[in-house]
Amino acid sequence: MKLEKNINTVDYWDMRFGTGDWAEKGGFTQTRLFAEAQLPFLRIPSDFNGSICDFGCGAGDAFPVYHRAWPQAKLMGIDFSAAAIRLCAERSGHVAEFACGDISAVPEVDIVICSNVLEHLDDDSGVVGQLLKKCKTLYVIVPFEEQPLSSEHIRAYGKDSFSIFVPERKVVFLARGWSSFGWRLYWDIYLKNMARLLLGRQLYRQRKQILFEFSGQQSR
């Protein structure tokens, strides 16, 4: 499933990051919660001292999480929004390096993490192919079987996505920042579903993420 119109332009994301819209809608917290949920599934030892690049890093709120998990690693972030990179430098410049650019700005590194990015991009497979040329290990995390799609997302992903690249591992998991937990689980899912069932509408599900792990060409 793919939407015809893609609103994810540089101008659109510069607006979201530059005007405070991202912060007002909880973007900082969401990114941190995503990173915390992904950590158990990233097979990176705590004493790792190589290089890790977060491609599509947004405002950089995953980096304090990464720095705590891998304090000896060289961390860097790439995003095509200059407004996002300015926030990265202000908020996390003491633990990582940042650069504004597209896939061509990604250097050769040990590990690339691409979290909640590809669902925004027209050529997601092309981006995966390019990232695999630049690293030893690539982690891709996207929404799992998203329905309905967010207005910013242009396609849904399942377990067979990216099969052309032969992922070494796939993990489906619940993630705070994306799905509902605690009292919100009852309000956002259970109670609303009772009303939707009576109205004959599609039921809401607790939303999940899927992680794909690939061996990059730099490891061959």
C-alpha positions as CSV (number, residue, x, y, z in Angstrom):
1,M,0.0,0.0,0.0
2,K,1.4,3.4,-1.0
3,L,0.0,6.9,-1.0
4,E,0.4,8.9,-4.2
5,K,1.3,12.2,-2.6
6,N,4.4,12.6,-0.4
7,I,4.3,15.6,1.9
8,N,7.8,14.9,3.4
9,T,9.8,17.6,1.7
10,V,12.7,19.5,3.2
11,D,10.5,22.6,3.6
12,Y,7.9,20.6,5.4
13,W,10.3,19.2,8.0
14,D,12.2,22.5,8.3
15,M,8.8,23.9,9.3
16,R,8.0,21.2,11.8
17,F,11.4,21.4,13.5
18,G,12.0,25.2,13.0
19,T,8.7,26.5,14.3
20,G,8.4,24.5,17.4
21,D,5.6,22.2,16.0
22,W,7.7,19.1,16.5
23,A,8.3,19.9,20.2
24,E,4.7,21.0,20.8
25,K,3.4,17.6,19.5
26,G,5.7,15.5,21.6
27,G,8.4,14.7,19.0
28,F,11.3,14.9,21.4
29,T,9.8,12.4,23.8
30,Q,8.6,10.1,21.0
31,T,12.1,9.8,19.5
32,R,13.6,9.1,23.0
33,L,10.9,6.4,23.6
34,F,11.5,4.8,20.2
35,A,15.3,4.6,21.0
36,E,14.7,3.1,24.4
37,A,12.3,0.5,23.0
38,Q,14.8,-0.5,20.3
39,L,17.9,-1.0,22.5
40,P,17.1,-4.6,23.6
41,F,17.0,-5.6,19.9
42,L,20.2,-3.9,18.7
43,R,23.0,-6.4,19.0
44,I,25.7,-3.9,19.9
45,P,27.8,-4.7,23.0
46,S,28.1,-2.1,25.8
47,D,31.8,-1.7,25.2
48,F,31.5,-1.1,21.5
49,N,34.0,1.5,20.4
50,G,33.3,1.8,16.7
51,S,31.2,4.2,14.7
52,I,27.4,4.5,14.7
53,C,25.5,6.7,12.3
54,D,21.8,7.6,12.9
55,F,20.4,8.3,9.4
56,G,17.4,10.5,9.5
57,C,18.2,11.5,13.1
58,G,15.6,14.3,13.4
59,A,16.2,16.5,16.4
60,G,18.7,14.0,17.8
61,D,16.8,12.8,20.9
62,A,18.0,9.2,20.5
63,F,21.6,10.3,21.1
64,P,21.5,10.6,24.9
65,V,20.1,7.0,24.9
66,Y,22.8,5.8,22.5
67,H,25.5,7.5,24.5
68,R,24.4,5.8,27.7
69,A,24.3,2.4,26.0
70,W,27.6,2.7,24.2
71,P,29.7,5.4,25.9
72,Q,32.8,4.5,23.9
73,A,31.2,4.7,20.5
74,K,31.7,7.5,18.0
75,L,28.2,8.7,17.3
76,M,27.0,10.8,14.4
77,G,23.7,11.9,13.0
78,I,22.5,12.8,9.4
79,D,19.3,14.5,8.5
80,F,18.2,16.5,5.4
81,S,16.5,19.2,7.6
82,A,18.8,22.0,8.5
83,A,16.4,23.0,11.3
84,A,16.6,19.5,12.8
85,I,20.4,19.5,12.7
86,R,20.5,22.9,14.5
87,L,18.4,21.3,17.3
88,C,20.7,18.3,17.3
89,A,23.8,20.5,17.8
90,E,22.1,22.5,20.6
91,R,20.7,19.5,22.5
92,S,23.2,16.7,21.8
93,G,26.3,18.3,20.3
94,H,28.3,17.2,23.4
95,V,27.9,13.5,22.7
96,A,27.7,13.3,18.9
97,E,28.6,14.9,15.6
98,F,25.9,16.0,13.1
99,A,25.7,16.9,9.5
100,C,22.9,18.2,7.2
101,G,22.5,16.1,4.1
102,D,20.9,13.1,2.3
103,I,22.2,9.6,1.7
104,S,25.3,11.0,0.0
105,A,26.4,12.6,3.4
106,V,26.6,9.2,5.2
107,P,30.3,8.2,5.6
108,E,31.6,4.6,5.8
109,V,30.8,3.5,9.4
110,D,30.5,0.3,11.4
111,I,26.8,0.5,12.1
112,V,23.9,2.5,10.6
113,I,20.6,2.9,12.5
114,C,17.7,4.1,10.3
115,S,14.7,4.4,12.7
116,N,11.2,5.5,11.6
117,V,12.5,7.2,8.4
118,L,11.9,5.0,5.4
119,E,8.1,5.2,5.7
120,H,8.5,8.9,4.8
121,L,10.7,8.4,1.7
122,D,9.7,7.6,-1.9
123,D,12.6,5.4,-2.7
124,D,12.9,3.3,0.5
125,S,14.6,0.3,-1.2
126,G,17.1,2.5,-2.9
127,V,18.0,4.1,0.4
128,V,18.5,0.7,2.0
129,G,20.7,-0.4,-0.9
130,Q,22.9,2.7,-0.5
131,L,23.1,2.4,3.3
132,L,24.3,-1.2,2.9
133,K,27.3,0.0,0.9
134,K,28.4,2.3,3.7
135,C,28.3,0.0,6.8
136,K,29.0,-3.4,8.3
137,T,25.6,-3.7,10.0
138,L,22.4,-1.9,9.1
139,Y,19.3,-1.7,11.4
140,V,16.1,-0.5,9.9
141,I,13.1,0.1,12.1
142,V,9.7,1.0,10.6
143,P,6.0,0.8,11.7
144,F,4.6,-2.8,11.4
145,E,1.4,-3.4,9.3
146,E,0.3,0.2,10.0
147,Q,-3.4,0.7,9.2
148,P,-4.5,3.4,8.6
149,L,-1.4,5.2,7.5
150,S,-0.3,8.4,9.2
151,S,-0.6,11.4,7.0
152,E,3.2,11.6,6.8
153,H,3.7,7.9,6.0
154,I,3.5,6.7,2.4
155,R,3.5,2.9,2.7
156,A,3.0,0.1,5.2
157,Y,5.5,-2.6,6.0
158,G,5.2,-6.3,6.9
159,K,7.5,-9.2,7.6
160,D,8.3,-9.7,3.9
161,S,9.4,-6.1,3.3
162,F,13.0,-5.7,2.2
163,S,13.2,-9.4,1.4
164,I,15.4,-8.5,-1.7
165,F,18.2,-7.6,0.7
166,V,17.9,-10.9,2.7
167,P,17.7,-9.5,6.3
168,E,19.5,-11.6,8.9
169,R,16.9,-11.0,11.5
170,K,13.4,-9.5,11.9
171,V,11.8,-8.5,15.3
172,V,8.3,-7.3,15.8
173,F,7.8,-5.4,19.1
174,L,5.6,-2.8,20.9
175,A,7.2,0.6,21.4
176,R,6.3,3.4,23.6
177,G,6.0,6.6,21.6
178,W,4.1,4.7,18.9
179,S,1.6,2.5,20.7
180,S,-0.7,3.0,23.7
181,F,0.2,1.7,27.2
182,G,-1.3,1.9,30.6
183,W,-4.5,3.9,30.9
184,R,-4.1,5.2,27.4
185,L,-4.4,1.6,26.2
186,Y,-7.9,1.3,27.6
187,W,-8.9,4.7,26.3
188,D,-7.2,4.7,22.9
189,I,-7.8,1.0,22.0
190,Y,-10.4,-0.8,24.2
191,L,-13.0,1.9,24.8
192,K,-12.8,3.4,21.4
193,N,-13.1,0.0,19.8
194,M,-16.4,-0.7,21.6
195,A,-17.8,2.4,19.9
196,R,-16.3,1.6,16.5
197,L,-17.7,-2.0,16.7
198,L,-21.2,-0.6,17.2
199,L,-20.7,1.8,14.3
200,G,-19.3,-0.9,12.0
201,R,-16.0,0.8,11.7
202,Q,-12.5,-0.6,11.5
203,L,-11.1,-1.5,14.9
204,Y,-7.9,0.1,16.3
205,R,-5.0,-2.1,17.1
206,Q,-2.1,-1.6,19.5
207,R,0.6,-0.4,17.0
208,K,3.9,-2.2,16.6
209,Q,7.3,-1.7,15.1
210,I,9.5,-4.1,13.1
211,L,13.3,-4.2,13.1
212,F,15.3,-5.6,10.2
213,E,19.0,-6.4,10.7
214,F,21.2,-6.6,7.6
215,S,24.8,-7.4,7.0
216,G,26.4,-4.5,5.1
217,Q,28.8,-4.7,2.2
218,Q,31.7,-3.2,4.3
219,S,31.7,-6.5,6.3
220,R,32.4,-8.6,3.2
